[in-house]
């Protein structure tokens, strides 16, 4: 698949160059309509190369974002929160997000 990703723009470029050559030859022979048509096709292939590069970059970015989202939490703050979340001591713990709070007997969950 990786080789095809690089071969496709190369084929587009070769086709665009060939069409540009044909447009030049047809201009030399005096056929203006064929020159315009072949030149337009050559430009379309050049645009296809740019679009291919753009979509390839978007795919790489999406793959990178997906890999980053699937990684486990690694920062010290995330690990501390992950350690504290399973052990709430009272209702006030939730509003204080595990920080300093005052537990009363009626608020205790255990």
C-alpha positions in Angstrom: 0.0 0.0 0.0 2.8 2.4 0.8 4.4 1.9 -2.6 1.1 2.6 -4.3 0.7 5.9 -2.3 4.0 7.1 -3.9 3.4 5.6 -7.3 0.1 7.3 -7.9 1.4 10.9 -7.8 4.3 9.8 -10.0 1.8 8.4 -12.6 -0.2 11.6 -12.4 2.9 13.7 -12.9 4.0 11.6 -15.9 0.5 11.9 -17.4 0.4 15.6 -16.9 3.8 16.1 -18.5 2.8 14.0 -21.5 -0.4 15.9 -21.9 1.5 19.2 -21.7 3.8 17.9 -24.4 0.9 17.0 -26.6 -0.6 20.4 -26.0 2.7 22.0 -27.2 2.8 19.8 -30.3 -0.8 20.5 -31.2 -0.1 24.3 -30.8 2.8 24.0 -33.2 0.5 22.3 -35.7 -2.1 25.0 -35.4 -4.9 23.3 -33.5 -6.0 25.7 -30.8 -9.0 23.8 -29.5 -6.9 20.6 -28.9 -4.2 22.7 -27.2 -6.7 24.2 -24.8 -8.2 20.8 -24.1 -4.9 19.0 -23.5 -3.6 21.9 -21.4 -6.7 21.8 -19.2 -6.4 18.1 -18.7 -2.7 18.6 -17.8 -3.7 21.2 -15.2 -6.4 18.8 -13.8 -3.8 16.1 -13.3 -1.5 18.6 -11.5 -4.4 19.5 -9.2 -4.9 15.8 -8.6 -1.3 15.5 -7.4 -1.9 18.4 -4.9 -5.2 16.8 -3.7 -3.5 13.5 -3.2 -0.8 15.0 -1.1 -3.4 16.9 1.0 -5.5 13.8 1.6 -2.4 11.8 2.4 -1.4 14.4 5.1 -5.0 14.4 6.5 -4.9 10.6 6.7 -1.6 10.7 8.5 -2.9 13.3 10.9 -6.0 11.3 11.7 -4.0 8.2 12.3 -1.7 10.1 14.7 -4.6 11.6 16.6 -6.2 8.2 16.9 -3.0 6.7 18.2 -2.6 9.5 20.8 -6.2 9.1 21.9 -5.7 5.4 22.5 -2.7 5.8 24.7 -3.1 5.5 28.5 -2.9 8.5 30.8 0.7 9.4 31.4 1.0 12.7 33.2 1.5 12.8 36.9 -1.7 14.8 37.4 -3.8 12.2 35.4 -2.3 9.3 37.4 -3.1 11.1 40.7 -6.7 11.7 39.6 -7.0 8.1 38.4 -5.7 6.8 41.7 -8.1 9.0 43.8 -11.3 8.5 41.8 -12.2 5.0 43.1 -12.0 6.1 46.8 -14.4 8.9 47.5 -14.9 9.3 51.2 -18.1 11.5 51.2 -20.4 13.6 49.1 -18.3 16.7 49.6 -15.3 14.9 48.1 -17.0 15.0 44.7 -17.5 18.8 44.8 -14.0 19.4 46.0 -12.6 17.1 43.3 -10.6 15.1 45.9 -9.0 18.2 47.4 -9.3 19.7 50.9 -12.8 19.4 52.2 -14.6 18.9 55.5 -16.3 15.6 56.0 -19.3 15.4 58.3 -20.8 12.2 59.5 -24.0 12.4 57.5 -22.0 13.0 54.2 -19.9 9.8 54.5 -20.6 7.2 51.9 -19.0 4.3 53.7 
